[in-house]
Amino acid sequence: MASEATTPSAPPTTTAKADEARMEQPVRDATIPAMDEKDALATARAGGWEVDALVDEMEAALAAAQGQGGGGGGGGGAHAGKGPFDLEFRDPRHFTWAIVAFASMGGLLSGLDQSLISGANLYLPRDLGLDTRQNSLVNSAMPLGAVGGALVLSPCNEWFGRRWSIIVACVLYTVGAALEAGSVNYGMIVAARVILGLGVGLEGGTVPVYVAETVERKVRGNLVSLYQFSIALGEVLGYAVAAIFLHVPGNWRYILGSSLVFSTIMFVGMLFLPESPRYLMHKGRGLDAYKVWKRIRGVEDREAREEFFVMRASVLHESQVVAESAVNKRFPWLDFFTVPRARRALVYANIMILLGQLTGVNAIMYYMSVLMSQVGFDDEKANYMSLVGGGSLLLGTIPAIFLMEKYGRRFWANTMLPGFFVGLVIIGASYQIPLETNLRGAEACYLIGLILYMSFFGSYACLTWVVPSEVYPTYLRSYGMTTSDALLFLASFVVTYNFSAMQEAMTPTGLSLGFYGGIAVVGWLYQLLFMPETKDKTLEEVDLLFQRPTGEIVAENMRNMGQSLRNFFTGNWGRNGAAGEPIRSNLVAEEVKAQSEAV
């Protein structure tokens, strides 16, 4: 099938015969051959008449449905009329800008709710009479709730769809924020934070998928990166909101309740956006998917028609892969324990998740204002100076967006991790400077370390989302991403909840330098030895890569590190293998070549 998919378009002399064949034997929606996305794209770009035939059939079916009972709805039944919330533009491409605004709002809301607690920490415990352990649970209740949100992510997306999952998340955001603002005791504030966390976990895993499934292929990667950038921007905005309400009576209530403004805006906006066409196609609602596609993408230009064809073919292929690839047919997720290739991906992806969380970033972010006050800033300045840490995290994400694809995951991870380790060392050293005799020196040292730590971590954190999304087998990807999302928030809960007690037991220097810094060192050694490079590899090549024994990957990484050191000391910089980036695996290349020749 691969060889047929790459056949060049027919010459003009055969056009009449192709048109005649298309009229005599039109392609039906139910009879499109199952092919992967790569083969379907090659077929479309080769000028295959199947693309136009499929769109023509969908147009005929849509006209018939409209004739029977009205049509044009955004995601309802095939005979549903146009609803009051079915947003349409004269130029369907304008929908891309609506999705851009929506993705930005989703990221802002997620980041905002993760940083607002920092400013509230200076006043909330005193007003509600909370001790240290109670306040630790208040801080960590949101990531604990997000674990639940991540666990219901897959079933909620499967049963209710992307659109309604996001609407439910917005409701949880709004209810949680309102309860936070009105909390009168310890139990109420913890419950409010858990509800808010459920929304964070559900929305954070759904919005990037919704965006990826609705926008044009050529801007898809940029918009998913924009979502990650918006999270960091939302975190900065959270510190700014805290500064705005600093002198208002009951300030922490306004700080925590402010997020319901953004969640309400997002809720209203989501009512006007359609369901993901890919989800509708996945559920066997091909005509509904086509109606949505026509609204948001149009079918006038060739590229939009080709993408619709590719989407239909790849959805069929995914269903076939799930049915044929799983060793455990009834419970495919058991393959994570019984199939070595799946097990290696699970271990690797989740170790990267843990390295991103156990080095303390969320604890430092949630307690930013408290930490500022520990090194000598008063409450007001501590709130303002928290913007320094949040801004550094935001700026650190920018190089990752533009450069990570160029230099590769392995190079990026092994370069960024030592950078934020240095930041942790400086933060730890700042606590050893006596505040009574050298207050400015302690504050300057702490800020320098914080800027380094948050900047390098901002660049490193993008790997937390990129690596899991590309290493899981196709038929296990939804299970794998659910596991990784839940583990991310669970690790965040553990670190945040135990932060105050660990700082008291280990001292501030021992926690930042000894514990967080120690995990960073162990993680760097793990990456040097065990981390494979997936840059510029197709999903088929990644699959072959993880089928190799772990010992082979380690041996190859060690050879490449030796070559990197030789290149460095001999001045041959920039060659393959530099800075820890492995040379493309000859074994993988040979296997791909052999499979291609076999086809």
BADREN-786923 format. One line per field, with one value per residue (C-alpha): residue number from 1; x, y, z. Coordinates in steps of 0.1 Angstrom, whole numbers, plus 5000, padded with zeros to 4 digits. Last residue first. Layout:
N
num: c(NUM:...) .
u: c(X:...) .
v: c(Y:...) .
w: c(Z:...) .
This chain:
599
num: c(599:598:597:596:595:594:593:592:591:590:589:588:587:586:585:584:583:582:581:580:579:578:577:576:575:574:573:572:571:570:569:568:567:566:565:564:563:562:561:560:559:558:557:556:555:554:553:552:551:550:549:548:547:546:545:544:543:542:541:540:539:538:537:536:535:534:533:532:531:530:529:528:527:526:525:524:523:522:521:520:519:518:517:516:515:514:513:512:511:510:509:508:507:506:505:504:503:502:501:500:499:498:497:496:495:494:493:492:491:490:489:488:487:486:485:484:483:482:481:480:479:478:477:476:475:474:473:472:471:470:469:468:467:466:465:464:463:462:461:460:459:458:457:456:455:454:453:452:451:450:449:448:447:446:445:444:443:442:441:440:439:438:437:436:435:434:433:432:431:430:429:428:427:426:425:424:423:422:421:420:419:418:417:416:415:414:413:412:411:410:409:408:407:406:405:404:403:402:401:400:399:398:397:396:395:394:393:392:391:390:389:388:387:386:385:384:383:382:381:380:379:378:377:376:375:374:373:372:371:370:369:368:367:366:365:364:363:362:361:360:359:358:357:356:355:354:353:352:351:350:349:348:347:346:345:344:343:342:341:340:339:338:337:336:335:334:333:332:331:330:329:328:327:326:325:324:323:322:321:320:319:318:317:316:315:314:313:312:311:310:309:308:307:306:305:304:303:302:301:300:299:298:297:296:295:294:293:292:291:290:289:288:287:286:285:284:283:282:281:280:279:278:277:276:275:274:273:272:271:270:269:268:267:266:265:264:263:262:261:260:259:258:257:256:255:254:253:252:251:250:249:248:247:246:245:244:243:242:241:240:239:238:237:236:235:234:233:232:231:230:229:228:227:226:225:224:223:222:221:220:219:218:217:216:215:214:213:212:211:210:209:208:207:206:205:204:203:202:201:200:199:198:197:196:195:194:193:192:191:190:189:188:187:186:185:184:183:182:181:180:179:178:177:176:175:174:173:172:171:170:169:168:167:166:165:164:163:162:161:160:159:158:157:156:155:154:153:152:151:150:149:148:147:146:145:144:143:142:141:140:139:138:137:136:135:134:133:132:131:130:129:128:127:126:125:124:123:122:121:120:119:118:117:116:115:114:113:112:111:110:109:108:107:106:105:104:103:102:101:100:99:98:97:96:95:94:93:92:91:90:89:88:87:86:85:84:83:82:81:80:79:78:77:76:75:74:73:72:71:70:69:68:67:66:65:64:63:62:61:60:59:58:57:56:55:54:53:52:51:50:49:48:47:46:45:44:43:42:41:40:39:38:37:36:35:34:33:32:31:30:29:28:27:26:25:24:23:22:21:20:19:18:17:16:15:14:13:12:11:10:9:8:7:6:5:4:3:2:1) .
u: c(5072:5103:5126:5109:5112:5149:5155:5136:5157:5189:5181:5172:5204:5225:5210:5212:5243:5235:5233:5255:5268:5281:5271:5270:5295:5291:5325:5356:5379:5400:5389:5352:5352:5369:5344:5315:5329:5331:5295:5285:5300:5283:5249:5253:5260:5231:5207:5220:5215:5179:5171:5158:5120:5121:5140:5118:5087:5105:5113:5077:5066:5089:5122:5134:5144:5137:5171:5175:5179:5195:5231:5233:5197:5202:5233:5214:5186:5210:5224:5189:5177:5207:5199:5163:5174:5208:5208:5172:5163:5196:5199:5163:5169:5165:5137:5121:5124:5110:5080:5072:5076:5058:5024:5041:5064:5038:5011:5034:5043:5006:5001:5028:5018:4982:4994:5018:4992:4966:4992:5000:4964:4957:4989:4984:4973:4999:5028:5041:5072:5059:5035:5054:5085:5069:5050:5078:5102:5087:5098:5135:5132:5113:5136:5166:5149:5134:5167:5188:5164:5160:5198:5203:5173:5187:5222:5208:5186:5214:5238:5212:5207:5244:5248:5214:5204:5235:5244:5240:5205:5219:5241:5210:5197:5231:5232:5196:5205:5235:5211:5189:5217:5228:5193:5192:5221:5214:5177:5183:5209:5187:5155:5171:5190:5167:5134:5144:5153:5122:5097:5125:5141:5108:5100:5128:5112:5080:5100:5121:5089:5074:5106:5109:5071:5076:5095:5062:5047:5078:5080:5046:5052:5086:5117:5144:5154:5125:5100:5110:5104:5069:5061:5073:5055:5034:5062:5090:5068:5059:5095:5109:5134:5109:5085:5104:5126:5093:5079:5111:5110:5074:5083:5112:5094:5063:5083:5104:5072:5056:5086:5090:5053:5038:5036:5026:5007:4982:4968:4952:4926:4904:4928:4959:4986:4973:4983:4954:4923:4940:4958:4925:4909:4939:4937:4901:4910:4940:4918:4892:4919:4938:4906:4898:4934:4932:4900:4915:4947:4927:4908:4870:4863:4860:4881:4858:4824:4831:4849:4820:4796:4821:4824:4786:4786:4812:4796:4814:4827:4862:4848:4831:4864:4883:4858:4864:4831:4821:4829:4802:4796:4833:4834:4809:4829:4862:4848:4835:4869:4886:4864:4864:4902:4898:4885:4919:4933:4900:4897:4934:4929:4902:4908:4925:4961:4976:4948:4970:5001:4982:4969:5005:5016:4988:4996:5032:5016:4993:5022:5038:5006:5003:5037:5025:4994:5015:5036:5003:4995:5030:5027:4993:5001:5009:4983:4954:4934:4908:4924:4956:4935:4912:4942:4959:4927:4919:4949:4950:4913:4907:4936:4930:4892:4898:4923:4896:4874:4903:4911:4874:4874:4906:4891:4859:4876:4899:4872:4853:4858:4840:4868:4878:4842:4839:4872:4862:4828:4843:4871:4847:4824:4853:4863:4828:4829:4863:4849:4819:4840:4864:4838:4813:4820:4856:4868:4854:4867:4902:4905:4889:4924:4938:4910:4916:4953:4943:4925:4958:4975:4949:4950:4988:4985:4956:4974:5005:4984:4970:5005:5018:4989:4957:4938:4916:4928:4965:4967:4952:4975:5010:4999:4974:5003:5015:4981:4975:5003:4987:4953:4968:4988:4957:4936:4963:4967:4930:4928:4956:4940:4907:4923:4942:4910:4892:4921:4919:4882:4890:4900:4863:4859:4824:4826:4802:4795:4769:4756:4720:4718:4717:4693:4699:4694:4728:4727:4746:4780:4779:4746:4743:4712:4675:4651:4649:4663:4692:4700:4700:4722:4746:4747:4755:4782:4797:4798:4815:4841:4849:4852:4874:4899:4896:4908:4944:4965:4998:4995:4964:4979:5011:4989:4970:5003:5017:4984:4982:4960:4925:4909:4879:4849:4825:4827:4821:4844:4826:4827:4812:4817:4852:4861:4850:4869:4901:4896:4893:4924:4946:4960:4967:4993:4984:4997:5029:5026:5036:5004:5007:5042:5029:5000) .
v: c(4968:4947:4975:4999:4974:4970:5007:5012:4984:4999:5033:5019:5000:5029:5050:5087:5101:5109:5143:5146:5180:5171:5137:5148:5175:5211:5214:5198:5217:5186:5188:5191:5165:5140:5147:5143:5110:5096:5108:5091:5058:5061:5068:5038:5015:5029:5024:4988:4980:4992:4965:4978:4979:5015:5026:5006:5025:5058:5050:5042:5074:5093:5105:5141:5143:5111:5110:5083:5090:5062:5072:5110:5113:5092:5111:5144:5129:5119:5155:5171:5148:5160:5196:5192:5173:5187:5222:5234:5212:5213:5251:5257:5235:5197:5192:5226:5227:5192:5201:5232:5215:5183:5192:5209:5180:5153:5173:5181:5144:5136:5163:5149:5113:5120:5136:5108:5080:5098:5103:5066:5054:5078:5068:5030:5022:5047:5033:5058:5078:5110:5126:5115:5134:5167:5175:5172:5183:5218:5220:5222:5257:5271:5252:5271:5304:5294:5283:5311:5338:5321:5319:5356:5365:5346:5361:5396:5391:5376:5404:5431:5418:5415:5419:5409:5388:5365:5348:5310:5312:5326:5295:5273:5297:5297:5259:5257:5281:5259:5229:5250:5252:5216:5205:5228:5214:5176:5181:5202:5179:5149:5166:5178:5209:5223:5212:5226:5260:5281:5270:5261:5295:5311:5290:5306:5340:5328:5311:5343:5364:5341:5344:5381:5386:5371:5403:5422:5399:5398:5436:5439:5412:5425:5411:5396:5362:5344:5370:5359:5323:5331:5351:5321:5294:5281:5287:5272:5241:5239:5240:5215:5192:5164:5179:5180:5149:5131:5137:5127:5095:5091:5091:5067:5042:5041:5040:5011:4992:4996:4981:4954:4942:4926:4955:4984:4958:4957:4990:4970:4954:4931:4926:4920:4918:4950:4956:4943:4960:4992:4994:4990:5018:5040:5032:5043:5075:5079:5076:5101:5126:5122:5129:5160:5172:5167:5188:5216:5216:5217:5249:5252:5227:5251:5249:5258:5255:5228:5208:5209:5197:5170:5157:5156:5135:5111:5104:5071:5081:5086:5109:5130:5132:5142:5169:5184:5198:5233:5267:5291:5276:5276:5314:5315:5291:5308:5342:5325:5308:5342:5360:5329:5334:5365:5345:5336:5371:5387:5364:5370:5407:5407:5445:5457:5467:5437:5434:5445:5427:5393:5400:5405:5372:5354:5372:5357:5322:5330:5339:5305:5287:5309:5297:5261:5269:5288:5256:5238:5267:5265:5228:5231:5260:5240:5213:5237:5239:5216:5184:5201:5227:5201:5180:5210:5219:5184:5176:5209:5212:5180:5184:5221:5216:5188:5211:5238:5212:5202:5239:5245:5214:5226:5261:5248:5224:5251:5276:5306:5302:5327:5335:5298:5287:5311:5299:5262:5269:5288:5263:5233:5250:5257:5220:5209:5232:5217:5182:5193:5204:5175:5148:5136:5098:5095:5129:5121:5086:5098:5128:5111:5102:5137:5155:5132:5140:5177:5175:5166:5194:5218:5204:5211:5247:5241:5209:5229:5255:5228:5215:5250:5260:5276:5304:5314:5350:5341:5313:5334:5365:5358:5326:5346:5359:5324:5309:5329:5309:5277:5292:5317:5290:5270:5301:5316:5283:5281:5317:5313:5283:5301:5332:5310:5289:5321:5331:5297:5302:5331:5305:5298:5331:5342:5332:5310:5305:5278:5291:5297:5263:5255:5226:5190:5164:5148:5150:5176:5189:5223:5223:5229:5209:5210:5181:5159:5183:5192:5155:5150:5180:5167:5133:5148:5171:5141:5121:5150:5153:5116:5117:5148:5130:5097:5114:5109:5139:5125:5149:5130:5096:5107:5122:5089:5069:5091:5092:5054:5036:5019:5018:5041:5018:5033:5069:5056:5061:5065:5036:5048:5085:5081:5057:5083:5111:5089:5080:5117:5126:5099:5122:5149:5127:5109:5121:5104:5071:5075:5059:5029:5021:5024:5000) .
w: c(5011:5018:5007:5031:5059:5052:5051:5084:5100:5087:5100:5134:5136:5124:5152:5144:5162:5198:5213:5244:5238:5204:5190:5154:5147:5160:5176:5162:5185:5194:5231:5222:5193:5216:5243:5219:5206:5241:5247:5215:5225:5259:5243:5220:5249:5269:5239:5234:5271:5270:5245:5212:5206:5218:5187:5164:5176:5174:5138:5130:5147:5124:5138:5134:5171:5191:5208:5235:5272:5292:5299:5298:5309:5339:5349:5346:5367:5395:5395:5395:5423:5444:5436:5448:5480:5489:5474:5478:5508:5526:5522:5535:5565:5562:5588:5586:5548:5545:5567:5547:5513:5522:5506:5476:5467:5471:5453:5424:5422:5420:5394:5371:5378:5367:5335:5327:5333:5312:5285:5285:5283:5254:5236:5240:5204:5190:5210:5235:5227:5210:5235:5265:5254:5243:5275:5301:5275:5276:5313:5303:5288:5317:5341:5327:5333:5367:5381:5367:5379:5413:5418:5409:5432:5461:5458:5455:5486:5507:5496:5504:5539:5548:5585:5600:5570:5575:5542:5545:5530:5498:5493:5488:5461:5444:5443:5431:5402:5393:5391:5368:5343:5348:5336:5306:5286:5291:5284:5252:5238:5243:5229:5197:5186:5160:5175:5208:5193:5187:5214:5238:5235:5245:5276:5296:5293:5311:5339:5344:5345:5372:5393:5390:5395:5429:5437:5439:5464:5485:5484:5500:5526:5536:5519:5541:5527:5543:5529:5494:5502:5515:5483:5461:5481:5452:5426:5448:5455:5419:5407:5433:5415:5421:5394:5361:5370:5378:5343:5326:5347:5335:5298:5302:5323:5301:5269:5282:5292:5258:5240:5266:5263:5295:5319:5297:5276:5305:5291:5262:5286:5265:5236:5257:5230:5215:5179:5159:5173:5184:5151:5132:5151:5145:5108:5105:5122:5098:5067:5079:5090:5057:5036:5057:5053:5015:5013:5034:5012:4980:4987:4988:5015:5045:5076:5106:5091:5065:5091:5115:5088:5078:5113:5116:5084:5096:5130:5137:5171:5158:5131:5157:5177:5146:5139:5174:5187:5177:5193:5204:5238:5244:5244:5273:5294:5285:5297:5329:5335:5331:5356:5379:5382:5404:5433:5447:5447:5457:5487:5495:5497:5524:5527:5495:5499:5480:5454:5425:5437:5438:5403:5391:5407:5389:5356:5358:5361:5333:5310:5319:5309:5278:5266:5269:5249:5223:5218:5209:5186:5169:5164:5147:5124:5092:5100:5101:5133:5148:5161:5176:5194:5209:5220:5235:5254:5268:5290:5308:5310:5330:5354:5360:5365:5390:5407:5412:5429:5452:5460:5470:5492:5510:5514:5529:5553:5567:5575:5561:5523:5501:5477:5475:5469:5440:5426:5428:5412:5383:5376:5379:5355:5331:5333:5325:5294:5285:5287:5267:5238:5238:5237:5263:5265:5252:5265:5299:5299:5290:5313:5344:5358:5349:5368:5398:5398:5394:5427:5444:5424:5439:5474:5476:5488:5512:5524:5533:5550:5573:5580:5589:5612:5598:5617:5588:5586:5595:5570:5542:5545:5531:5513:5491:5470:5462:5459:5427:5409:5398:5391:5367:5348:5339:5331:5309:5290:5283:5274:5249:5234:5230:5214:5189:5183:5173:5151:5133:5129:5107:5081:5076:5057:5060:5096:5116:5153:5161:5194:5184:5167:5130:5125:5135:5108:5111:5148:5168:5162:5146:5130:5093:5087:5080:5083:5052:5026:5050:5053:5016:5010:5036:5020:4986:5001:5019:4986:4968:4996:4993:4955:4957:4979:4961:4929:4941:4933:4946:4976:4987:4984:5002:5030:5033:5035:5063:5082:5083:5059:5062:5028:5023:5020:5046:5033:4998:4969:4936:4911:4878:4883:4897:4869:4843:4860:4860:4824:4814:4834:4818:4791:4817:4835:4867:4900:4913:4931:4968:4982:4958:4972:5007:5000) .
